[in-house]
Amino acid sequence: MNPVRRISAATVLAGALLFAGHDSSQAQVVPEPAMLTARVPITETFQAYVAFPDNSFVMGGMIRFPITRDADLGGRAGLWIIDDASDTPFAGADLRYGLLGRPLKPGGGELSLALNFGVGVSDPGRTTWKFPFGFIVGIDFGLGPGDAELFANPRLELGVRSNPSGSDAALLLDVGALFPIAQSLGANVSIRFGDGLFDEGDQIVVGLGATWQL
């Protein structure tokens, strides 16, 4: 897929996801790890994942399109299944930009640094916007045939909602790892620390995923 088509497809996907999240009367931005590594793949990537907030779990999917060698655009959507409550669909989009990729020493792995920011929208009776912004630091120790990586993702999340209007902010930290299973397949684990925006409230949320480079 050439760069123009990638940008067009990513833009259409992100717009569709945001529109779907805005139109759903039960949609809500959910407590989950970002599930992002510092290294930016140079091919289209799909990820399926589950996360485990208190008394619920999240099933999600994310697809990412490279728009330059150092940046990719992603969209995600899924379902938050809550005990004794209605199942809640969600959607969002983000841009990841690689700032650094540097070998630590010959044969000693590689240090990566990326910038990430995004937007999520929901409307569970009140419209809620969520704006995460942060950095991702990763170290690749060459543990397998693909891109193994240990990563940390500190970020600030800003939230705005209406009816009644209000705003909130939260500092969050993801730590996790990507383990290669085959050349284009990997397993991902991520743990989110910190209180989320508004009513999320979970101190620790674990996420597990599988990643395919298409």
ABEGO torsion letter per residue (X at the ends): XBAAAAAAAAAAAAAAAAAAAAABAABBBBBBBAGBBABBBABBBBBBBBBBBBGBBBBBBBBBBBABAABBBBBBBEBBBBBGBBBBBBBBBBBBBBABBBBABBGAEBBBBBBBBBBBBBBBGBBBBBBBBBBBBBBBAGABABBBBBBBBBBBBBBBBBOBBBBBBBBBBBBBBBBBABAABBBBBBBBBEBBBEAAGBABBBBBBBBBBX
